[in-house]
């Protein structure tokens, strides 16, 4: 009988297969692909986050979001994958942001915050007795260099983007973004672009209860998660 693909080589994170693959990292990436869709877009001034939100009718509504988080006043993150794994990394990123402020009397840059997360993720791909974090981040914010957006995956790799999507509907969302995103897009259109991409995926299921939206706008450069009324007002413009 043939053995299952990866059998034996996925028992330890430190063991490469004959093809040079780390199967546990690939499993973590698959967990991201099965997660809810998250989309982030930026222009020369601002950043907009939008994520798909799934909940039960019996679930109690709580303040905040389970897929969009604030790292610092000027940095936010949208996630796809295991939320519990994300919380560990986000707590670490928040501590690093405060350490940077205490040591250098200035806010951490978006790139440095991303690099700190990536380095920690990568450690969990090379040590025995641990597993990779099953979550990808879209980290974005506005610092002294202007707006920036970075993707991190479970391997600890990072890439820079103008607009990107992760999660189960990522492929369709990226196609929409590639067709409709422009680098000189104005803020009012930027606010609607991620929601329009979500609407392509969700159709009539998109409403104020099935999505979360956050802004970092040029006016105050401060992360802000939208309320139900603000989301409804924005969705009415679609």
C-alpha positions as a printed Julia matrix, in Angstrom:
238×3 Matrix{Float64}:
   0.0    0.0     0.0
   1.08   3.58   -0.66
   1.63   5.85    2.33
  -0.3    9.08    2.58
   1.43  12.19    1.25
   3.65  13.71    3.91
   3.42  10.72    6.22
   6.46  10.56    8.45
   7.8   13.91    7.34
   5.01  15.89    9.03
   5.61  14.46   12.5
   8.21  17.09   13.4
   8.44  20.72   12.33
  12.22  20.48   11.93
  12.15  17.64    9.37
  12.23  18.41    5.66
  10.69  16.03    3.14
  12.85  14.76    0.24
  11.29  17.53   -1.87
  12.46  20.18    0.6
   9.03  20.86    2.1
   8.01  21.52    5.69
   4.57  19.94    5.81
   3.51  21.5     9.1
   4.08  24.96    7.64
   1.95  23.99    4.66
  -0.78  22.76    7.01
  -0.72  26.14    8.78
  -1.01  27.92    5.43
  -4.02  25.71    4.63
  -5.65  26.84    7.9
  -5.3   30.41    6.61
  -6.89  29.51    3.28
  -9.93  28.14    5.13
 -10.3   31.25    7.31
 -12.73  34.13    6.82
 -11.84  36.66    4.14
  -9.87  39.77    5.14
  -9.11  42.68    2.81
  -6.91  45.74    3.35
  -6.3   48.62    0.93
  -4.23  51.77    1.15
  -3.57  54.89   -0.88
  -1.06  57.71   -0.37
  -2.86  58.95    2.74
  -5.05  56.36    4.42
  -5.73  52.69    5.15
  -9.01  50.73    5.16
  -9.63  47.26    6.68
 -12.65  45.07    5.92
 -13.26  41.48    7.04
 -15.97  38.88    6.72
 -17.68  38.2    10.05
 -19.38  34.9    10.86
 -21.57  34.5    13.94
 -24.5   32.48   15.24
 -27.92  33.91   16.02
 -27.38  32.64   19.56
 -24.04  34.41   19.94
 -24.01  37.49   22.14
 -22.81  40.65   20.43
 -19.61  42.04   21.94
 -17.64  45.21   21.43
 -14.68  45.03   19.09
 -13.82  42.55   16.36
 -12.4   39.04   16.3
 -10.63  39.59   12.97
  -9.4   43.22   13.11
  -7.14  44.37   15.94
  -5.29  47.52   16.95
  -1.56  47.12   17.57
  -0.89  50.8    18.28
  -2.77  54.02   17.64
  -1.36  54.16   14.11
  -1.22  50.42   13.25
  -3.95  47.84   12.74
  -4.07  44.23   11.57
  -6.63  42.03    9.8
  -6.24  38.28   10.22
  -7.21  35.02    8.54
  -6.76  31.67   10.25
  -6.77  30.72   13.92
  -7.85  33.68   16.06
  -6.32  32.18   19.22
  -2.9   32.05   17.52
  -3.37  35.63   16.33
  -4.03  36.92   19.84
  -0.65  35.65   21.06
   1.17  37.43   18.24
  -0.87  40.62   18.58
  -0.2   40.84   22.32
   3.51  40.49   21.55
   3.31  43.18   18.86
   1.57  45.55   21.28
   4.3   45.05   23.88
   6.99  45.67   21.24
   5.24  48.89   20.23
   5.33  50.15   23.82
   8.97  49.1    24.27
   9.89  51.09   21.17
   8.06  54.14   22.52
   9.81  53.9    25.91
  13.28  53.27   24.48
  13.3   55.72   21.57
  10.47  58.15   22.41
   8.84  57.52   19.05
   6.15  55.22   17.71
   7.25  51.99   16.09
   7.15  51.93   12.29
   4.76  49.59   10.51
   7.69  47.73    8.92
   9.51  47.2    12.23
   6.32  45.94   13.87
   5.85  43.5    10.98
   9.46  42.31   11.16
   9.11  41.6    14.89
   6.08  39.39   14.21
   7.77  37.64   11.29
  10.89  36.83   13.3
   8.78  35.3    16.06
   6.74  33.28   13.56
   9.89  31.96   11.92
  11.25  30.65   15.23
   8.2   28.38   15.41
   9.17  26.75   12.11
  12.59  25.54   13.25
  12.29  24.36   16.87
  11.15  20.93   17.98
   8.16  20.65   20.29
   6.23  23.57   18.77
   4.02  24.1    15.72
   3.74  27.05   13.32
   1.18  29.76   13.97
  -1.84  28.99   11.82
  -2.59  32.61   10.95
  -1.69  35.23    8.36
  -1.71  38.97    9.0
  -2.39  42.01    6.86
  -0.59  44.65    8.92
  -1.11  48.25    7.9
  -0.78  51.72    9.29
   0.45  55.27    8.84
   3.88  56.26   10.18
   6.59  58.79    9.28
   6.97  57.14    5.88
   3.26  57.37    5.1
   0.8   54.47    4.75
   2.12  50.94    4.26
   0.66  47.44    4.07
   2.45  44.14    4.71
   1.4   40.51    4.47
   2.89  37.89    6.79
   2.3   34.15    6.45
   2.87  31.25    8.9
   6.43  30.73    7.64
   7.48  34.2     8.78
   7.81  35.61    5.27
   6.56  39.12    4.49
   5.55  41.09    1.4
   4.49  44.68    0.78
   1.26  45.54   -1.09
  -1.04  48.39   -2.05
  -4.09  46.16   -1.59
  -4.46  42.49   -0.72
  -6.85  39.81    0.51
  -6.37  36.63    2.54
  -8.7   33.84    3.65
 -11.18  31.58    1.9
 -12.34  34.16   -0.65
  -8.9   35.63   -1.27
  -8.53  34.59   -4.91
 -11.78  36.19   -6.05
 -11.15  39.29   -3.92
  -7.65  39.76   -5.37
  -9.03  39.56   -8.9
 -11.53  42.3    -8.04
  -8.83  44.46   -6.44
  -6.5   44.05   -9.41
  -9.28  45.26  -11.71
 -10.49  48.2    -9.61
  -7.61  49.44   -7.46
  -5.75  52.6    -8.51
  -2.78  54.04   -6.66
  -4.28  57.54   -6.81
  -7.68  56.42   -5.45
  -9.27  59.06   -3.22
 -10.18  58.35    0.41
 -13.94  58.24   -0.18
 -13.53  55.54   -2.83
 -10.9   53.74   -0.76
 -13.42  53.33    2.08
 -15.78  51.48   -0.26
 -13.3   49.37   -2.26
 -12.76  46.53    0.29
 -16.51  46.36    0.93
 -17.24  46.14   -2.79
 -14.75  43.28   -3.02
 -16.51  41.56   -0.1
 -19.88  42.1    -1.77
 -18.59  40.27   -4.85
 -18.0   37.28   -2.56
 -20.94  37.52   -0.16
 -23.67  39.07   -2.3
 -26.82  39.95   -0.34
 -25.34  38.35    2.8
 -23.15  41.41    3.29
 -24.62  43.66    5.98
 -23.55  45.46    9.14
 -23.69  42.18   11.11
 -21.58  40.13    8.7
 -18.56  42.4     8.3
 -16.19  44.56   10.32
 -14.54  47.71    9.01
 -11.74  49.9    10.35
 -10.01  53.07    9.15
  -6.71  54.84    9.62
  -7.33  58.13    7.83
  -5.02  61.03    7.01
  -7.01  63.44    9.22
  -5.84  61.96   12.53
  -3.75  58.88   11.51
  -5.49  56.94   14.28
  -6.92  53.4    14.12
 -10.71  53.38   14.46
 -13.11  50.42   14.31
 -16.48  51.41   12.89
 -19.71  51.03   14.86
 -22.84  49.28   13.54
 -24.41  52.6    12.5
 -21.24  53.71   10.72
 -21.02  50.39    8.87
 -24.65  50.63    7.8
 -24.12  54.16    6.5
 -21.09  52.99    4.5
 -22.89  49.93    3.09
 -25.77  52.13    1.9
 -23.29  53.83   -0.46
 -22.44  50.59   -2.29
